[in-house]
Amino acid sequence: MANPQHVTLVADTNLPVTLDANYAAVEVTIIANPAVTYFNTRGATVPTTGGTLASLAGNHVLPAVLGALQVLDETAGAASVVNLRSAGTPTVCIRGI
């Protein structure tokens, strides 16, 4: 299990978070200031949250509640990378599993 990374997102700004190894899966948990949060593990920038639903296709979404989602890691390379974007400023925890 990875060292968890804790970050507070800046509204409508893509934030890549690099973990300490390449994991089979990652878990993203909203732990404070819930806001709808989109993310992916395929190395792609998450498009603006004000875009169309079609532009957000291929990204996972966490609703504006305290909660978590585990997904398979699609990152190629030495370390897992999770790209996140939210319309708000939630605090999230990202960890490899």
DSSP file (Angstrom, degrees, kcal/mol; ACC not computed):
  #  RESIDUE AA STRUCTURE BP1 BP2  ACC     N-H-->O    O-->H-N    N-H-->O    O-->H-N    TCO  KAPPA ALPHA  PHI   PSI    X-CA   Y-CA   Z-CA
    1    1 A M              0   0    0      0, 0.0    96,-0.2     0, 0.0     2,-0.0   0.000 360.0 360.0 360.0 139.0    0.0    0.0    0.0
    2    2 A A        -     0   0    0     94,-1.9    17,-0.0     1,-0.1     3,-0.0  -0.268 360.0 -95.9 -77.0 160.0    1.3    3.4   -0.9
    3    3 A N        -     0   0    0      1,-0.1    17,-0.2    92,-0.1    -1,-0.1  -0.682  55.0-115.6 -66.6 121.0    2.1    6.4    1.2
    4    4 A P        -     0   0    0      0, 0.0     2,-0.5     0, 0.0    91,-0.2  -0.330  22.4-143.2 -64.2 143.3   -1.2    8.3    0.9
    5    5 A Q  E     -A   94   0A   0     89,-2.9    89,-2.7    12,-0.0     2,-0.5  -0.933  11.3-160.1-106.3 128.1   -1.0   11.7   -0.7
    6    6 A H  E     +A   93   0A   0     -2,-0.5     2,-0.3    87,-0.2    87,-0.2  -0.943  20.2 163.1-111.4 126.5   -3.2   14.5    0.7
    7    7 A V  E     -A   92   0A   0     85,-2.3    85,-3.1    -2,-0.5     2,-0.5  -0.973  34.0-138.8-140.2 152.9   -4.0   17.5   -1.5
    8    8 A T  E     -A   91   0A   0     -2,-0.3    83,-0.2    83,-0.3     2,-0.1  -0.973  31.8-132.3-110.2 123.6   -6.5   20.3   -1.7
    9    9 A L        -     0   0    0     81,-2.5     2,-0.5    -2,-0.5     5,-0.1  -0.406   6.4-132.1 -76.2 149.3   -7.6   21.0   -5.2
   10   10 A V    >   -     0   0    0      3,-0.3     3,-1.4    -2,-0.1    76,-0.4  -0.868  45.3 -90.5 -95.7 132.9   -7.8   24.5   -6.8
   11   11 A A  T 3  S-     0   0    0     -2,-0.5    76,-0.2     1,-0.3    78,-0.1  -0.147 102.4  -6.9 -52.2 130.7  -11.1   25.0   -8.5
   12   12 A D  T 3  S+     0   0    0     74,-4.0     2,-0.4    76,-0.2    -1,-0.3   0.806 102.4 123.4  52.4  40.5  -11.1   24.0  -12.2
   13   13 A T    <   -     0   0    0     -3,-1.4    -3,-0.3    73,-0.4    73,-0.3  -0.995  63.1-124.1-129.5 125.5   -7.3   23.3  -12.3
   14   14 A N        -     0   0    0     -2,-0.4    71,-0.2    71,-0.1    31,-0.1  -0.485  27.9-168.6 -67.0 132.6   -5.9   19.9  -13.3
   15   15 A L  E     -D   84   0B   0     69,-2.7    69,-2.0    -2,-0.2     2,-0.4  -0.949   8.0-156.3-126.7 111.7   -3.6   18.5  -10.6
   16   16 A P  E     -D   83   0B   0      0, 0.0     2,-0.5     0, 0.0    67,-0.2  -0.732   9.2-164.8 -84.0 133.2   -1.4   15.5  -11.4
   17   17 A V  E     -D   82   0B   0     65,-2.7    65,-2.7    -2,-0.4     2,-0.5  -0.981   4.4-155.1-120.0 123.0   -0.4   13.5   -8.3
   18   18 A T  E     -D   81   0B   0     -2,-0.5    63,-0.2    63,-0.2     2,-0.1  -0.853   8.6-151.3-101.3 127.7    2.5   11.0   -8.6
   19   19 A L        -     0   0    0     61,-3.1    76,-0.1    -2,-0.5     3,-0.0  -0.328  29.1-103.8 -89.1 176.9    2.6    8.1   -6.2
   20   20 A D  S    S+     0   0    0    -17,-0.2     2,-0.3    59,-0.1    -1,-0.1   0.503  96.2   6.6 -84.5  -4.4    5.7    6.3   -5.0
   21   21 A A  S    S-     0   0    0     59,-0.1    59,-2.7     2,-0.0     2,-0.7  -0.946  86.4 -86.7-159.9 174.2    5.3    3.2   -7.2
   22   22 A N        -     0   0    0     56,-0.5     2,-0.2    57,-0.4    57,-0.1  -0.864  51.3-167.7 -95.0 117.2    3.1    1.8  -10.0
   23   23 A Y        -     0   0    0     -2,-0.7    52,-0.2     1,-0.1    50,-0.1  -0.621  32.4-125.4-105.2 160.4    0.1    0.1   -8.4
   24   24 A A  S    S+     0   0    0     -2,-0.2    49,-2.4     1,-0.2     2,-0.3   0.819  95.0   5.1 -71.0 -31.7   -2.5   -2.2   -9.7
   25   25 A A  E     -B   72   0A   0     47,-0.3    72,-3.0    49,-0.0     2,-0.3  -0.960  65.6-146.2-147.6 162.0   -5.3    0.1   -8.5
   26   26 A V  E     -BC  71  96A   0     45,-2.5    45,-2.5    -2,-0.3     2,-0.4  -0.946   7.0-147.5-130.2 155.1   -5.7    3.5   -6.8
   27   27 A E  E     -BC  70  95A   0     68,-2.8    68,-2.1    -2,-0.3     2,-0.5  -0.988   7.4-165.5-123.0 130.4   -8.2    4.9   -4.4
   28   28 A V  E     -BC  69  94A   0     41,-2.4    41,-1.9    -2,-0.4     2,-0.4  -0.976  11.0-174.7-115.7 125.1   -9.3    8.5   -4.3
   29   29 A T  E     -BC  68  93A   0     64,-2.6    64,-2.5    -2,-0.5     2,-0.6  -0.976  22.3-141.8-124.4 128.4  -11.2    9.7   -1.2
   30   30 A I  E     +BC  67  92A   0     37,-3.0    37,-0.6    -2,-0.4    62,-0.2  -0.804  27.7 169.8 -84.5 120.9  -12.8   13.1   -0.6
   31   31 A I  E     +     0   0A   0     60,-2.8     2,-0.3    -2,-0.6    61,-0.2   0.568  58.2  10.5-112.3 -12.2  -12.0   13.9    3.0
   32   32 A A  E    S+ C   0  91A   0     59,-1.3    59,-2.4     1,-0.1    -1,-0.3  -0.980 114.2  20.9-161.7 155.7  -13.1   17.5    3.4
   33   33 A N  S    S-     0   0    0     -2,-0.3    56,-0.2    57,-0.2    -1,-0.1   0.930  81.5-138.7  51.2  58.6  -15.0   20.3    1.5
   34   34 A P        +     0   0    0      0, 0.0     2,-0.3     0, 0.0    30,-0.2  -0.131  36.8 155.4 -53.8 136.8  -16.9   17.9   -0.8
   35   35 A A        -     0   0    0     28,-0.3    30,-0.2    30,-0.2    27,-0.1  -0.961  55.3 -81.4-153.6 150.7  -17.2   18.9   -4.5
   36   36 A V        -     0   0    0     -2,-0.3    51,-1.0    28,-0.2    52,-0.5  -0.361  54.6-166.4 -55.8 128.6  -17.8   16.9   -7.6
   37   37 A T  E     -FE  62  86B   0     25,-2.3    25,-2.8    49,-0.2     2,-0.3  -0.984  12.0-162.3-130.1 126.3  -14.3   15.6   -8.5
   38   38 A Y  E     +FE  61  85B   0     47,-3.0    47,-2.2    -2,-0.4     2,-0.3  -0.813  20.1 162.2-103.5 145.8  -13.2   14.0  -11.8
   39   39 A F  E     -FE  60  84B   0     21,-2.2    21,-3.1    -2,-0.3     2,-0.3  -0.990  17.0-169.9-156.5 161.5  -10.0   12.0  -12.2
   40   40 A N  E     - E   0  83B   0     43,-1.7    43,-2.3    -2,-0.3     3,-0.1  -0.971  20.7-150.8-148.8 164.7   -8.2    9.5  -14.3
   41   41 A T  S    S+     0   0    0     -2,-0.3    40,-0.3    41,-0.2    33,-0.2   0.096  77.6  90.1-120.1  18.8   -5.1    7.2  -14.1
   42   42 A R  S    S-     0   0    0      2,-0.2    -1,-0.1    33,-0.1     3,-0.1   0.309 102.8-104.7-102.3   8.6   -4.3    7.2  -17.8
   43   43 A G  S    S+     0   0    0     38,-0.4     2,-0.3     1,-0.3    39,-0.1   0.585  77.2 131.7  84.5   9.7   -2.0   10.2  -17.9
   44   44 A A        -     0   0    0     39,-0.1    -1,-0.3     1,-0.0     2,-0.2  -0.760  62.4-112.6 -99.5 142.4   -4.5   12.5  -19.5
   45   45 A T        -     0   0    0     -2,-0.3    40,-0.1    -3,-0.1    -6,-0.1  -0.498  34.4-119.0 -65.3 136.2   -5.3   16.0  -18.3
   46   46 A V        -     0   0    0     -2,-0.2     3,-0.1    38,-0.2   -32,-0.1  -0.682  33.6-122.2 -78.4 126.5   -8.9   16.2  -17.0
   47   47 A P        -     0   0    0      0, 0.0    -1,-0.1     0, 0.0   -35,-0.1  -0.137  44.3 -66.3 -66.5 167.0  -10.8   18.7  -19.2
   48   48 A T    >   -     0   0    0      1,-0.2     3,-1.7     2,-0.1    39,-0.1  -0.193  39.8-131.6 -53.1 139.2  -12.5   21.8  -17.7
   49   49 A T  T 3  S+     0   0    0      1,-0.3    -1,-0.2    37,-0.1    38,-0.1   0.654 106.1  63.3 -70.7 -14.0  -15.4   20.9  -15.4
   50   50 A G  T 3  S+     0   0    0    -38,-0.1    -1,-0.3     3,-0.0    -2,-0.1   0.409  88.1  99.0 -87.0   2.6  -17.6   23.4  -17.2
   51   51 A G  S <  S-     0   0    0     -3,-1.7     2,-0.1     1,-0.2     5,-0.0  -0.003  85.7 -72.5 -77.7-172.9  -17.2   21.5  -20.5
   52   52 A T     >  -     0   0    0      1,-0.1     4,-0.9     0, 0.0     3,-0.3  -0.368  39.2-113.5 -78.2 160.2  -19.7   19.1  -22.0
   53   53 A L  T >4 S+     0   0    0      1,-0.2     3,-0.7     2,-0.2     4,-0.4   0.869 118.5  58.8 -61.1 -35.2  -20.3   15.6  -20.6
   54   54 A A  G >4 S+     0   0    0      1,-0.2     3,-1.2     2,-0.2    -1,-0.2   0.874 100.7  55.2 -62.1 -35.9  -18.8   14.2  -23.7
   55   55 A S  G 34 S+     0   0    0     -3,-0.3    -1,-0.2     1,-0.2    -2,-0.2   0.748 106.6  51.5 -70.3 -21.3  -15.5   16.0  -23.0
   56   56 A L  G X< S+     0   0    0     -4,-0.9     3,-1.6    -3,-0.7    -1,-0.2   0.435  81.3 126.3 -92.8  -0.4  -15.4   14.4  -19.6
   57   57 A A  T <   +     0   0    0     -3,-1.2     3,-0.1    -4,-0.4    -3,-0.0  -0.273  67.1  33.5 -57.8 142.6  -15.9   10.9  -21.0
   58   58 A G  T 3  S+     0   0    0      1,-0.3     2,-0.4   -18,-0.0    -1,-0.2   0.411  97.5 105.7  89.2  -1.3  -13.2    8.5  -19.8
   59   59 A N    <   -     0   0    0     -3,-1.6    -1,-0.3   -19,-0.1   -19,-0.2  -0.872  67.8-127.6-109.6 145.0  -12.8   10.1  -16.4
   60   60 A H  E     -F   39   0B   0    -21,-3.1   -21,-2.2    -2,-0.4     2,-0.4  -0.514  25.2-148.4 -82.5 158.1  -14.1    8.7  -13.2
   61   61 A V  E     -F   38   0B   0    -23,-0.2   -23,-0.2    -2,-0.2   -25,-0.1  -0.994  13.6-162.1-136.2 136.8  -16.3   10.9  -11.0
   62   62 A L  E     -F   37   0B   0    -25,-2.8   -25,-2.3    -2,-0.4   -27,-0.1  -0.961  28.8-126.0-108.8 131.2  -16.8   11.3   -7.3
   63   63 A P        -     0   0    0      0, 0.0     2,-2.5     0, 0.0   -28,-0.3  -0.166  37.8 -85.7 -70.8 171.5  -20.0   13.1   -6.2
   64   64 A A  S    S+     0   0    0    -30,-0.2     2,-0.3   -28,-0.1   -28,-0.2  -0.338  98.9  91.1 -79.4  60.2  -20.0   16.1   -3.9
   65   65 A V  S    S-     0   0    0     -2,-2.5     2,-0.6   -30,-0.2   -30,-0.2  -0.936  92.4 -86.5-141.6 161.6  -20.1   13.9   -0.7
   66   66 A L  S    S+     0   0    0     -2,-0.3     2,-0.3   -32,-0.1   -35,-0.1  -0.655  80.6 114.6 -69.5 120.8  -17.4   12.5    1.6
   67   67 A G  E     -B   30   0A   0    -37,-0.6   -37,-3.0    -2,-0.6     2,-0.3  -0.976  51.3-123.6-174.3 178.3  -16.6    9.2   -0.2
   68   68 A A  E     -B   29   0A   0     -2,-0.3     2,-0.3   -39,-0.3   -39,-0.2  -0.944   7.9-162.2-141.1 158.3  -14.1    7.1   -2.0
   69   69 A L  E     -B   28   0A   0    -41,-1.9   -41,-2.4    -2,-0.3     2,-0.5  -0.986   7.7-155.0-143.1 132.2  -13.7    5.2   -5.3
   70   70 A Q  E     +B   27   0A   0     -2,-0.3     2,-0.3   -43,-0.2   -43,-0.2  -0.916  22.1 171.1-106.5 133.3  -11.2    2.5   -6.2
   71   71 A V  E     -B   26   0A   0    -45,-2.5   -45,-2.5    -2,-0.5     2,-0.1  -0.943  39.0 -92.1-137.2 158.4  -10.2    2.1   -9.9
   72   72 A L  E     -B   25   0A   0     -2,-0.3     2,-0.5   -47,-0.2   -47,-0.3  -0.439  44.1-117.3 -66.8 144.0   -7.7    0.1  -11.9
   73   73 A D        -     0   0    0    -49,-2.4   -31,-0.1     1,-0.1    -1,-0.1  -0.754  29.2-178.7 -87.2 123.6   -4.5    2.0  -12.5
   74   74 A E        +     0   0    0     -2,-0.5     2,-0.2   -33,-0.2    -1,-0.1   0.331  39.7 127.0-100.2   4.4   -3.8    2.6  -16.3
   75   75 A T        -     0   0    0    -52,-0.2     2,-0.4     6,-0.1   -33,-0.1  -0.430  47.0-153.0 -68.4 131.2   -0.5    4.4  -15.7
   76   76 A A        +     0   0    0     -2,-0.2     2,-0.3   -34,-0.1     3,-0.2  -0.846  56.5  41.5 -97.6 141.7    2.4    3.1  -17.7
   77   77 A G  S    S-     0   0    0     -2,-0.4   -55,-0.0     1,-0.2     3,-0.0  -0.746 104.9 -45.2 121.3-169.1    5.8    3.7  -16.2
   78   78 A A  S    S+     0   0    0     -2,-0.3   -56,-0.5     1,-0.1     2,-0.4   0.730 115.5  33.1 -77.0 -24.7    7.5    3.6  -12.8
   79   79 A A  S    S-     0   0    0     -3,-0.2   -57,-0.4   -58,-0.2     2,-0.2  -0.986  80.6-111.3-139.0 144.2    4.9    5.4  -10.8
   80   80 A S        -     0   0    0    -59,-2.7   -61,-3.1    -2,-0.4     2,-0.4  -0.497  31.5-161.7 -69.6 138.1    1.1    5.7  -10.7
   81   81 A V  E     -D   18   0B   0    -40,-0.3     2,-0.5   -63,-0.2   -38,-0.4  -0.992   5.2-166.6-125.9 128.6   -0.1    9.2  -11.7
   82   82 A V  E     -D   17   0B   0    -65,-2.7   -65,-2.7    -2,-0.4     2,-0.5  -0.968   6.9-155.9-115.5 123.9   -3.6   10.4  -10.9
   83   83 A N  E     -DE  16  40B   0    -43,-2.3   -43,-1.7    -2,-0.5     2,-0.3  -0.870  18.8-175.6 -98.3 129.4   -5.0   13.6  -12.6
   84   84 A L  E     +DE  15  39B   0    -69,-2.0   -69,-2.7    -2,-0.5     2,-0.3  -0.909  13.5 172.2-126.7 151.3   -7.7   15.3  -10.7
   85   85 A R  E     + E   0  38B   0    -47,-2.2   -47,-3.0    -2,-0.3     2,-0.3  -0.956   4.3 176.1-155.3 142.4  -10.0   18.3  -11.3
   86   86 A S  E     - E   0  37B   0    -76,-0.4   -74,-4.0    -2,-0.3   -73,-0.4  -0.979  37.5-132.0-143.4 153.2  -13.0   19.7   -9.4
   87   87 A A  S    S+     0   0    0    -51,-1.0   -76,-0.1    -2,-0.3     2,-0.1   0.684  98.5  37.1 -75.3 -18.0  -15.2   22.7   -9.7
   88   88 A G  S    S-     0   0    0    -52,-0.5    -2,-0.2   -77,-0.1   -76,-0.2  -0.187  96.8 -95.0-113.4-154.4  -14.7   23.3   -6.0
   89   89 A T        +     0   0    0    -56,-0.2   -79,-0.1   -55,-0.1     2,-0.0  -0.434  50.6 166.6-128.7  58.2  -11.8   22.9   -3.5
   90   90 A P        -     0   0    0      0, 0.0   -81,-2.5     0, 0.0     2,-0.5  -0.351  35.1-127.6 -71.0 154.2  -12.1   19.5   -1.9
   91   91 A T  E     -AC   8  32A   0    -59,-2.4   -60,-2.8   -83,-0.2   -59,-1.3  -0.906  36.1-174.0 -97.1 129.3   -9.3   17.9    0.1
   92   92 A V  E     -AC   7  30A   0    -85,-3.1   -85,-2.3    -2,-0.5     2,-0.4  -0.882  23.0-144.7-126.7 156.0   -8.6   14.4   -1.2
   93   93 A C  E     -AC   6  29A   0    -64,-2.5   -64,-2.6    -2,-0.3     2,-0.4  -0.981  16.7-168.5-116.9 130.1   -6.5   11.5   -0.3
   94   94 A I  E     +AC   5  28A   0    -89,-2.7   -89,-2.9    -2,-0.4     2,-0.3  -0.975  13.3 165.4-120.4 131.0   -4.9    9.4   -3.1
   95   95 A R  E     - C   0  27A   0    -68,-2.1   -68,-2.8    -2,-0.4     2,-0.3  -0.999  32.0-123.4-145.5 149.1   -3.3    6.1   -2.4
   96   96 A G  E       C   0  26A   0     -2,-0.3   -94,-1.9   -70,-0.2   -70,-0.3  -0.651 360.0 360.0 -87.5 146.3   -2.1    3.1   -4.4
   97   97 A I              0   0    0    -72,-3.0   -71,-0.2    -2,-0.3    -1,-0.1   0.314 360.0 360.0-136.9 360.0   -3.4   -0.4   -3.6
